[in-house]
Amino acid sequence: MKVAIEPQFCPSREEIQPISLLRPDGTLVDGAVPTMDDGEVLSALRLMMLSRAFDEKGFSLQRQGRLGTFSPVRGQEASVVGSACAIDPSRDWVVPQYRELPALLRQGLPLMDFIRYFMGNPAGARIPDDVRLLPIQIAIAAQLPHAVGLAWGLRLQRSGGVVLVYFGDGASSEGDFHEACNLAGVVKAPVVFFLQNNGWAISTSRSRQTAARTFAERAPGYGFPGIVVDGNDLFAVHAATSAAVERARSGEGPTLIESQTYRLGAHNTADDPSRYVTSEELHRREPLDPIARVQRYLSQRGRWSEDIAEAYQADVRAEIQQALDAASAASPPAPEMLFEDVFAETPARLAAQRDERLHALASAAMEAS
Ligand SMILES: Cc1ncc(C[n+]2csc(CCOP(=O)(O)OP(=O)(O)O)c2C)c(N)n1
């Protein structure tokens, strides 16, 4: 007799609707109750506006040669800020990729340090001891195994801390993503995998990244839940991340959140998106701007007006200028700083390289004088 072989696990064709609480017009979805009060929404909005203003300033500084290549957050502010506001910086950690400035600031990193980092000053790479943050990671997905190791360690120490790790849709195609998810599921690491699906990995579109309907549905294969959330909706992101943090803190293990957002600009200051994004597509996406959505919500509650918007704008610009002035006034990096802050104790071979370099610089200075 012939046995019919039917696979038990098949990709489903069913449409997945992302979790959404706040509509683009600023009204709440029926029955939705925000997990943030007005005061919290206003501080989240300020952080989103600061991030947007920094993107603009940073682009012009990069063009003047005062800042290195950096990746703007533009379009993803609700995704980054909504998630970052769901953790407790006094015990939880952020493990970033490279497009999460407001999450770094919320953890307590001084903006001046971020600027110094992008000015090429190693002093800016030194994270203050009381700031629970790992360094910016440029090697795609390499931060994911680190995040799981950190989370597992926090669990073994019974610290109650949770790790929020950021990465992109492109990063999810790397082997590190699989290894990290697999281990996290096995040891029930208290980690929230926060995948920002911004439509692009530089010029590779989301449709070229995976044949799966969503990125989040990979999670059950590792033994933990996945959530798809409207990443331009501050409240949905905050609520979903809060639930995942709660789950991790109570010992139930990881969650994979796919935040469906959109990169409203260039990949970084070296990119020209007009070569691969049509202006029609950008035009279609502009109304989804996460900042305008929160402002509409607050206006409807009588908590936002043009005057308040102007005051916030002036305030964030002043904060950025102050940090920029401080970073520019700080002493330029000394040559030996290149060799510092990598190892707790400098290995002999590195010390030898440092001494050789300093000796060469001193000889060159003597010859020039
Ligand atoms: C291991 C590795 N491979 C390739 C690159 C080059 N690279 C830099 S950014 C990027 C795209 C990453 O896309 P995604 O993970 O979706 O994040 P996004 O930049 O969209 O936030 C690539 C391939 C890299 N930095 N590291």
The ligand as a Gaussian input file, in Angstrom:
#p B3LYP/6-31G(d) Opt

LIG

1 1
 C       29.580000      40.565000       7.918000
 C       29.259000      41.770000       7.056000
 N       28.909000      41.590000       5.769000
 C       28.620000      42.650000       5.006000
 C       28.678000      43.922000       5.515000
 C       28.343000      45.119000       4.636000
 N       27.068000      45.683000       5.059000
 C       26.999000      46.796000       5.813000
 S       25.446000      47.231000       6.182000
 C       24.794000      45.929000       5.320000
 C       23.295000      45.732000       5.224000
 C       22.678000      45.352000       6.514000
 O       21.287000      45.393000       6.390000
 P       20.322000      45.150000       7.606000
 O       20.855000      44.068000       8.471000
 O       18.965000      44.959000       7.047000
 O       20.399000      46.493000       8.455000
 P       20.060000      47.993000       8.032000
 O       21.350000      48.615000       7.567000
 O       19.011000      47.969000       6.976000
 O       19.587000      48.661000       9.287000
 C       25.818000      45.178000       4.743000
 C       25.602000      43.990000       3.913000
 C       29.065000      44.064000       6.870000
 N       29.134000      45.269000       7.468000
 N       29.326000      42.984000       7.621000

